[in-house]
Each structure stands twice: as C-alpha cells, then as structure tokens.
C-alpha cells in the first residue's frame, strides 16, 4: 500500500501534472478576467444609458457612498508602488498579490466613480478630477498592455532580451547544423541578426526598427529560399530549411518588438506618474470643495 501511495505521490509531483495544473490555473484566470470585464462593460453601458434618469445623487445616499468607495480604491493604487520600493512594507504580502490588487482597483475604482458622477460633468473641480481620473485609467490600460508584452503573461516573470537572442541563436545553429552552408552563407545568415537589430533605447528608433525589420526579414527570407532552391535540395530538405529560416527571421522580429515594447513601457512610466499625482491632487481638492462649500 505504501509503495502504491509513494508511486501516486511521485506521479502527482511530476512535471507533467504540474504543467497541466499550471495551464488549468492560467485558463481559469483568463476566464475570470474575461467574465469580470464583460460584466463591467455591461454595467457601464447600462449606466451610460441611464445617465439622464438621475438614479443616484453624488451628495447623498448610494451616490455619495460610491464616491467614497471609488476614491478609496484610487488611493489603494498607491500601495503597489510603495510595496515594491519601500522596505518597511516587505512583509505586507507578495508583490504579485499587490499587483493584482492594483489592476483590480485601477479598473473598478474609476468605474464606480463614473456611477458616482452619473456619467456627467459637474462643477469645475469635479470635472477636472473626473478628467484626470479617466486619463489615469486610460493610461493604466495602455501600460497594462505594454507590461504584458515584456512579461510572461500579465502576472508572469519579466522577460529578458537574452531569451529572444537565445531563440535566434538556436534557430541559426540548427540551420548551420542540418545544412551544408559555405562560410559565406553562414556569415550572411549570422549578420542578419546584427544588421537588423541595434541597442538603441530611443522609442522612435525602436519603432522604425520594428517596422523596417518586419519588411527586411521577409525579403531576406525570400532571398535565402531562392538560394537554397538552387542547391539541389530534395522536397523534404527544402521544406525543413524553409521552416528553420522562418523560425530564425521570426525570432529576429520578436526581438525587435520586445525592444520596442520595453522602450515604450519605460516612456509610459515617465508619463503615467505625473498624471497619477494630478489625479490625487485634484481628487483631494474635490473632496475638500464638496465638504467645505
């Protein structure tokens, strides 16, 4: 019996089962996120359609309560960057959990405040606060997209440039190993990765590099296939070479896109923080104005 139990434990801890469990967990996470997004969009659409009915009043009752809840959620957004950088908060749960809270509050908080405002502008101070909040929320969605492009999923570990370069090197090595290329051919194929990619941190240069690489790698792929066709390869070999060349040039394009998204995310950080500060300041001014005057 103990042997059977030990065998089951070994199977349960196997990499195959762990991989299956991780995939199921990721799928469940995607389904929950999608379901919540659809529900939130439906509620916002309904709220917008009812904006002239004045179902809520910002000064009292549920409308007032929603303002407090939404405003509190926007302040909670501060805790994620503090948890990342302030050592005194190192025991306040994992950064991953706080990031999820940050994402949730960044989407839900503005939605609640829209209901608080009845989807309309009010006084000057409330209008400015609402506009700043919507700018921050929109900026956050853009940053979320850039973040997901340079990480393994939204909550995964950070990707590194070396990962993409290693994939390019592996594809190049397979080409050289499986086919009898001359030294000139090897050098030409290797140089593609050096010519098309640079180390620039400029967003504009990275943007140009991404688009130019997308075109040039496809042209280079066509040239290399034409050269291979003249080397007397049989159909199976040619098909294999075409697959490896496609993988090689695809890796180069992925590297260029990764650099672009990384540079865009860095620029986004610079622009997002001042917007967030403006939102906090205008929100505080709005709260004081409402309760004092």
Buried (B, 14 or more C-beta within 10 A) or exposed (E): EEEEEEEEEEEEEEEEEEEEEEEEEEEEBEEEEEEEEEEEEEBBEEBEEBBEEEEBEBEEEEBBEBBEBBBEBBEBBEBBEEBEEEEEBEEEEEBEEBBBBBBBBBBBBBBBBBBBBBBEEBEEBBBBBBBBBBBBBEBBEBBBBBBBBBBEEBBEEEBEBEEBBEBBBEBBEBBBEEBEBEEEBBEBBBEBBEEBBEEEEEBEBBBEBBEEBBEBBEEBBEEBBEEBEEEEBEEEBBEBBBEBBBBBBBBBBBBBBBBBBBBBBEEBEEEBEEBBEBBBEBBEBBBEBBEEE
